[in-house]
Amino acid sequence: MNKLVLFLRLVKFEHTIFALPYAYLGMMLAAYFHSGGLPTWRQVFWVTVAMVGARSAAMGLNRVIDRAIDARNPRTAQRELPRGLLSSLEVWVFILVSLAVLGVAAWQLNPLCLELLPVAVAILVVYSYTKRFTWLCHLVLGAADGLAPLGGWIAVSGRFDWPGVALAAAVAAWIAAFDIIYACQDLEFDRDHGLYSIPVRFGIRRGLWISRALDAVSVALFFSLLLWIPLGWLYAVGIAMVALLLVYEHRLVSPDDMTHIQKAFFTVNSYVAMVAFVFTAGDVFWHVYR
């Protein structure tokens, strides 16, 4: 099989849809918040490059660090590393190239992006080990993905602002919530192999309630942006639609029926990201060009 196809499968490139829209949101909202305008095309380009590099490195790290665990789990045993379709050396080279791409993008954006690069890389590395010692691993994953909107914000503003932090926290809570749902399918395997997760620690029923609470926090944080940024009804409608999608997601899964977990995880969450982006972008464009 073509190596490029294998690497694209390794990092699940199509799932960049979860993170990229929020990086663009951070970028767009920062520009609107600080100048009443939009980010430059140069900023859009380098943020896109940074996101591709960061996510590729993160997924590569997760796969190579977890290769032994993946080989024992029937759900993940067919991944590229356990099957020997890619070697660990090849994946490490891919990770280093991806980090180099991320570094160049950070350098092209602004000094703060470059200064924060080691912190971002450290979080990406640490996440893959957390399931070995803490059930808070879902929150660490959320924090890692929350770097996408915060990075987009800093790429444009060159500084930390409370709205950017709130946006990052909203995405972090949303990511952690659906990662808890996804972890439910590995409950027995994780228990048998001494791995940690919220479903393992609290059971599926309580785990799903924790997931719902995190989604409620996420929606509240999205709405809180209205306190800082002069957005309008279109943004509010978009977040209301996100809330309805999250309610639908939770109705798809229950402690007694996890058969729709793939639909909840992949389909609904891709809609969440796109709806949030489209309605927020529409609101910002309306205010900028009206």
RODO-853461 format. One record per residue (C-alpha): residue in one letter; y, x, z. Coordinates in Angstrom, 2 decimals, decimal comma, padded with zeros to 5 digits. Layout:
BEGIN
NULO   aa        py        px        pz
NULO    A         Y         X         Z
...
END
This chain:
BEGIN
NULO   aa        py        px        pz
NULO    M    000,00    000,00    000,00
NULO    N    003,53    001,19   -000,79
NULO    K    005,02    003,08    002,19
NULO    L    008,35    001,30    001,88
NULO    V    006,61   -002,07    002,22
NULO    L    004,73   -000,79    005,28
NULO    F    007,94    000,38    006,97
NULO    L    009,67   -002,92    006,20
NULO    R    006,71   -004,73    007,77
NULO    L    006,72   -002,34    010,72
NULO    V    010,30   -003,18    011,65
NULO    K    010,06   -006,84    010,54
NULO    F    013,19   -006,32    008,45
NULO    E    013,51   -010,03    007,72
NULO    H    014,13   -010,70    011,44
NULO    T    017,40   -008,80    011,28
NULO    I    018,76   -012,31    010,78
NULO    F    018,54   -012,70    014,59
NULO    A    020,95   -009,83    015,29
NULO    L    023,15   -009,25    012,24
NULO    P    025,05   -012,58    012,38
NULO    Y    026,05   -011,84    015,97
NULO    A    027,28   -008,36    015,07
NULO    Y    029,44   -010,02    012,43
NULO    L    030,61   -012,58    014,99
NULO    G    031,67   -009,84    017,39
NULO    M    033,52   -008,12    014,58
NULO    M    035,20   -011,29    013,32
NULO    L    036,21   -012,59    016,74
NULO    A    037,60   -009,20    017,78
NULO    A    039,81   -009,05    014,69
NULO    Y    040,99   -012,63    015,21
NULO    F    041,55   -012,10    018,96
NULO    H    043,59   -008,91    018,53
NULO    S    045,49   -009,47    015,29
NULO    G    044,95   -013,05    014,17
NULO    G    043,21   -011,71    011,07
NULO    L    039,83   -010,57    009,79
NULO    P    037,94   -007,26    009,89
NULO    T    038,31   -004,91    006,95
NULO    W    035,57   -004,52    004,35
NULO    R    035,15   -000,94    005,54
NULO    Q    034,39   -002,18    009,05
NULO    V    031,97   -004,78    007,69
NULO    F    030,13   -002,10    005,70
NULO    W    029,75    000,38    008,53
NULO    V    028,79   -002,28    011,09
NULO    T    026,07   -003,43    008,68
NULO    V    024,84    000,15    008,30
NULO    A    024,89    000,62    012,08
NULO    M    022,90   -002,57    012,63
NULO    V    020,23   -001,64    010,10
NULO    G    019,90    001,82    011,67
NULO    A    019,84    000,51    015,26
NULO    R    017,34   -002,25    014,65
NULO    S    015,05   -000,05    012,55
NULO    A    015,07    002,61    015,27
NULO    A    014,47    000,03    018,01
NULO    M    011,50   -001,57    016,26
NULO    G    010,06    001,82    015,35
NULO    L    010,33    002,96    018,97
NULO    N    008,69   -000,23    020,21
NULO    R    005,79    000,12    017,79
NULO    V    005,09    003,81    018,40
NULO    I    005,47    003,56    022,21
NULO    D    003,24    000,46    022,37
NULO    R    000,67    001,58    019,76
NULO    A   -002,19    001,91    022,29
NULO    I   -001,42   -001,48    023,85
NULO    D   -001,11   -003,11    020,41
NULO    A   -004,51   -001,73    019,41
NULO    R   -006,18   -003,54    022,34
NULO    N   -004,39   -006,87    021,84
NULO    P   -006,07   -009,11    019,22
NULO    R   -002,68   -010,58    018,30
NULO    T   -001,18   -007,18    017,45
NULO    A   -004,23   -005,12    016,45
NULO    Q   -003,48   -005,61    012,76
NULO    R   -000,09   -003,93    012,96
NULO    E    000,48   -000,84    010,84
NULO    L   -000,01    001,83    013,52
NULO    P   -003,19    000,44    015,12
NULO    R   -004,75    000,07    011,66
NULO    G   -003,82    003,62    010,70
NULO    L   -001,71    002,51    007,73
NULO    L    001,14    004,61    009,13
NULO    S    000,85    007,68    011,34
NULO    S    002,80    008,26    014,54
NULO    L    004,46    011,27    012,91
NULO    E    005,65    009,15    009,99
NULO    V    007,08    006,56    012,35
NULO    W    008,84    009,19    014,46
NULO    V    010,45    010,64    011,34
NULO    F    011,52    007,11    010,38
NULO    I    013,02    006,62    013,87
NULO    L    014,99    009,88    013,69
NULO    V    016,34    009,01    010,25
NULO    S    017,33    005,54    011,51
NULO    L    019,12    007,07    014,52
NULO    A    020,92    009,49    012,20
NULO    V    022,09    006,53    010,10
NULO    L    023,30    004,80    013,27
NULO    G    025,12    007,96    014,35
NULO    V    026,93    008,35    011,03
NULO    A    028,01    004,68    011,15
NULO    A    029,30    005,03    014,73
NULO    W    031,24    008,16    013,72
NULO    Q    032,81    006,30    010,80
NULO    L    033,92    003,37    012,97
NULO    N    035,87    004,75    015,93
NULO    P    035,62    007,30    018,80
NULO    L    034,44    004,76    021,40
NULO    C    031,52    003,70    019,21
NULO    L    030,45    007,34    018,96
NULO    E    030,90    007,94    022,70
NULO    L    028,74    004,91    023,56
NULO    L    025,97    005,87    021,11
NULO    P    023,82    007,70    023,73
NULO    V    023,99    004,66    026,02
NULO    A    022,84    002,35    023,23
NULO    V    019,97    004,67    022,28
NULO    A    018,88    004,97    025,92
NULO    I    018,67    001,17    026,25
NULO    L    016,62    000,96    023,04
NULO    V    014,16    003,55    024,36
NULO    V    013,91    002,16    027,91
NULO    Y    013,12   -001,39    026,79
NULO    S    009,75   -000,48    025,30
NULO    Y    008,58    000,87    028,67
NULO    T    009,82   -001,96    030,89
NULO    K    006,80   -004,22    030,45
NULO    R    004,81   -001,51    032,23
NULO    F    006,72   -001,84    035,50
NULO    T    008,96   -004,95    035,68
NULO    W    008,90   -008,63    034,78
NULO    L    012,62   -008,29    034,04
NULO    C    011,67   -006,74    030,67
NULO    H    012,96   -009,85    028,86
NULO    L    016,45   -009,31    030,28
NULO    V    016,39   -005,67    029,15
NULO    L    015,49   -006,82    025,64
NULO    G    018,37   -009,29    025,86
NULO    A    020,73   -006,50    026,89
NULO    A    019,53   -004,39    023,95
NULO    D    020,17   -007,19    021,47
NULO    G    023,44   -008,05    023,19
NULO    L    024,66   -004,67    021,99
NULO    A    024,92   -006,17    018,48
NULO    P    027,93   -008,46    019,13
NULO    L    029,46   -006,03    021,62
NULO    G    029,11   -003,22    019,08
NULO    G    030,72   -005,39    016,41
NULO    W    033,58   -006,17    018,81
NULO    I    034,17   -002,51    019,75
NULO    A    033,87   -001,42    016,10
NULO    V    037,00   -003,45    015,33
NULO    S    038,96   -003,28    018,59
NULO    G    037,98    000,19    019,84
NULO    R    037,90   -001,21    023,39
NULO    F    036,10   -003,49    025,83
NULO    D    037,49   -007,00    026,24
NULO    W    036,17   -009,87    028,36
NULO    P    035,54   -012,15    025,35
NULO    G    033,40   -009,43    023,75
NULO    V    031,44   -008,99    026,97
NULO    A    030,96   -012,77    027,28
NULO    L    029,70   -012,96    023,70
NULO    A    027,26   -010,11    024,37
NULO    A    026,04   -011,84    027,55
NULO    A    025,56   -015,12    025,65
NULO    V    023,37   -013,40    023,06
NULO    A    021,51   -011,46    025,76
NULO    A    020,62   -014,67    027,62
NULO    W    019,51   -016,36    024,38
NULO    I    017,30   -013,41    023,37
NULO    A    015,73   -013,19    026,85
NULO    A    015,04   -016,94    026,81
NULO    F    013,05   -016,96    023,62
NULO    D    011,29   -013,69    024,49
NULO    I    009,93   -015,44    027,59
NULO    I    008,55   -018,20    025,35
NULO    Y    007,00   -015,61    023,02
NULO    A    005,41   -013,76    025,97
NULO    C    003,52   -016,90    026,99
NULO    Q    000,98   -016,33    024,22
NULO    D    000,02   -012,94    025,72
NULO    L   -000,34   -014,17    029,30
NULO    E   -004,06   -013,45    029,73
NULO    F   -003,92   -010,13    027,91
NULO    D   -000,94   -008,94    029,96
NULO    R   -002,64   -009,95    033,22
NULO    D   -005,86   -008,18    032,29
NULO    H   -004,04   -004,97    031,33
NULO    G   -001,54   -004,79    034,19
NULO    L    001,53   -005,56    032,09
NULO    Y    004,55   -007,38    033,42
NULO    S    006,39   -010,47    032,18
NULO    I    007,98   -013,59    033,59
NULO    P    004,97   -015,75    032,54
NULO    V    002,66   -013,29    034,33
NULO    R    004,83   -013,24    037,46
NULO    F    005,67   -016,95    037,69
NULO    G    003,22   -018,72    035,38
NULO    I    003,93   -020,48    032,11
NULO    R    005,43   -023,64    033,58
NULO    R    008,00   -021,82    035,73
NULO    G    008,53   -019,28    032,99
NULO    L    009,55   -022,02    030,57
NULO    W    012,01   -023,40    033,14
NULO    I    013,53   -019,93    033,51
NULO    S    013,81   -019,78    029,73
NULO    R    015,61   -023,15    029,70
NULO    A    018,01   -021,96    032,40
NULO    L    018,83   -018,83    030,40
NULO    D    019,53   -020,93    027,31
NULO    A    021,86   -023,12    029,38
NULO    V    023,69   -019,98    030,53
NULO    S    023,90   -018,82    026,91
NULO    V    025,47   -022,08    025,72
NULO    A    027,93   -022,06    028,63
NULO    L    028,98   -018,50    027,79
NULO    F    029,49   -019,41    024,13
NULO    F    031,74   -022,28    025,19
NULO    S    033,60   -019,98    027,59
NULO    L    034,99   -018,07    024,60
NULO    L    037,32   -021,03    024,10
NULO    L    039,12   -019,92    027,29
NULO    W    040,13   -016,60    025,70
NULO    I    040,15   -017,10    021,94
NULO    P    042,13   -019,89    020,22
NULO    L    039,18   -021,39    018,38
NULO    G    039,01   -025,07    017,46
NULO    W    036,75   -028,06    017,04
NULO    L    034,61   -026,47    014,33
NULO    Y    033,49   -023,74    016,71
NULO    A    032,78   -026,32    019,43
NULO    V    030,69   -028,41    017,01
NULO    G    028,71   -025,32    016,02
NULO    I    027,87   -024,42    019,61
NULO    A    026,94   -028,06    020,32
NULO    M    024,52   -027,83    017,37
NULO    V    023,14   -024,58    018,79
NULO    A    022,53   -026,40    022,09
NULO    L    020,64   -029,18    020,28
NULO    L    018,52   -026,61    018,42
NULO    L    017,63   -024,95    021,71
NULO    V    016,64   -028,31    023,20
NULO    Y    014,42   -028,88    020,16
NULO    E    012,93   -025,40    020,58
NULO    H    011,91   -026,18    024,15
NULO    R    010,42   -029,51    023,10
NULO    L    008,10   -027,64    020,72
NULO    V    006,37   -025,78    023,55
NULO    S    004,88   -026,84    026,86
NULO    P    002,44   -025,35    029,38
NULO    D   -000,30   -027,52    027,86
NULO    D    000,52   -026,96    024,18
NULO    M    001,64   -023,62    022,76
NULO    T    000,50   -024,29    019,19
NULO    H    004,08   -024,46    017,86
NULO    I    005,25   -021,23    019,45
NULO    Q    005,63   -019,45    016,09
NULO    K    007,83   -022,26    014,77
NULO    A    009,92   -022,20    017,94
NULO    F    010,30   -018,42    017,88
NULO    F    010,87   -017,64    014,22
NULO    T    012,15   -020,80    012,52
NULO    V    014,36   -022,42    015,15
NULO    N    015,89   -019,16    016,35
NULO    S    016,85   -018,12    012,83
NULO    Y    018,69   -021,45    012,56
NULO    V    020,43   -020,82    015,87
NULO    A    021,83   -017,49    014,69
NULO    M    022,97   -018,83    011,32
NULO    V    024,54   -022,01    012,72
NULO    A    026,50   -020,02    015,30
NULO    F    027,72   -017,65    012,61
NULO    V    028,58   -020,21    009,93
NULO    F    030,55   -022,53    012,22
NULO    T    032,38   -019,72    014,01
NULO    A    033,24   -018,00    010,73
NULO    G    034,41   -021,33    009,32
NULO    D    036,65   -021,89    012,32
NULO    V    038,16   -018,40    012,11
NULO    F    038,75   -018,66    008,37
NULO    W    040,41   -022,06    008,87
NULO    H    042,85   -020,62    011,41
NULO    V    043,57   -017,48    009,38
NULO    Y    044,13   -019,14    006,00
NULO    R    045,49   -022,58    006,83
END
